[in-house]
Amino acid sequence: MFEPTIIIASAAIVGLVIVSAALLRAWQGWLALKREEIEQRPRQMEPEMQGGSSVGAARIELADLKERIRKLEAIASGVDL
């Protein structure tokens, strides 16, 4: 009545649907967890971000300025970089 190929193919499709549903539910749970973590994070960083640069960006800008000063001092002393 049923060929073994059809039974195997339908079992594989059912298994794929079950695994996909489980992964989708796990993904939604992970997203909900991250959403809760973001909501519970202290709001101390907001004024800093509204100022235009966060701590990481400020460090990068400071390192860039130091590099520029080093190059200008080298030019002033006559050293080629």
C-alpha positions as CSV (number, residue, x, y, z in Angstrom):
1,M,0.0,0.0,0.0
2,F,2.6,2.6,1.1
3,E,6.1,2.4,-0.4
4,P,9.0,2.6,2.1
5,T,10.3,5.8,0.3
6,I,7.0,7.7,1.0
7,I,7.0,6.6,4.6
8,I,10.7,7.7,5.1
9,A,10.1,11.0,3.3
10,S,7.0,11.8,5.3
11,A,8.8,10.9,8.6
12,A,11.7,13.1,7.6
13,I,9.3,16.0,6.9
14,V,7.5,15.5,10.2
15,G,10.8,15.4,12.1
16,L,12.0,18.5,10.3
17,V,8.8,20.4,11.3
18,I,9.2,19.3,14.9
19,V,12.8,20.4,15.1
20,S,12.0,23.7,13.4
21,A,9.2,24.4,15.8
22,A,11.4,23.6,18.8
23,L,14.2,25.9,17.5
24,L,11.7,28.7,16.8
25,R,10.4,28.5,20.4
26,A,13.9,28.5,21.8
27,W,14.8,31.5,19.6
28,Q,11.7,33.4,20.9
29,G,12.6,32.5,24.5
30,W,16.2,33.8,24.0
31,L,14.9,37.0,22.5
32,A,12.5,37.5,25.4
33,L,15.4,36.9,27.9
34,K,17.6,39.5,26.1
35,R,14.7,42.0,26.1
36,E,14.3,41.6,29.8
37,E,18.0,42.1,30.4
38,I,18.0,45.3,28.4
39,E,14.9,46.6,30.3
40,Q,16.6,45.8,33.6
41,R,19.9,47.5,32.7
42,P,20.5,50.7,34.7
43,R,19.8,53.9,32.8
44,Q,23.1,55.5,33.8
45,M,24.4,55.4,30.3
46,E,21.6,57.4,28.7
47,P,23.0,61.0,29.4
48,E,26.4,59.9,28.1
49,M,24.9,58.6,24.9
50,Q,22.9,61.7,24.4
51,G,26.0,63.7,24.6
52,G,27.2,62.4,21.3
53,S,29.8,59.7,22.2
54,S,29.9,56.7,24.5
55,V,32.8,55.7,26.6
56,G,34.2,53.4,23.9
57,A,33.9,56.1,21.2
58,A,35.5,58.6,23.5
59,R,38.5,56.3,24.0
60,I,38.9,55.9,20.3
61,E,38.8,59.6,19.7
62,L,41.4,60.2,22.5
63,A,43.7,57.6,20.9
64,D,43.2,59.3,17.5
65,L,44.1,62.7,19.0
66,K,47.2,61.3,20.7
67,E,48.3,59.8,17.4
68,R,47.8,63.1,15.6
69,I,49.8,64.9,18.3
70,R,52.6,62.4,17.9
71,K,52.7,62.9,14.2
72,L,52.7,66.7,14.5
73,E,55.6,66.5,17.1
74,A,57.5,64.3,14.6
75,I,56.9,66.8,11.8
76,A,58.0,69.7,14.1
77,S,61.2,67.9,15.0
78,G,62.0,67.1,11.3
79,V,61.6,63.4,11.6
80,D,60.0,61.6,8.6
81,L,57.4,58.9,9.5
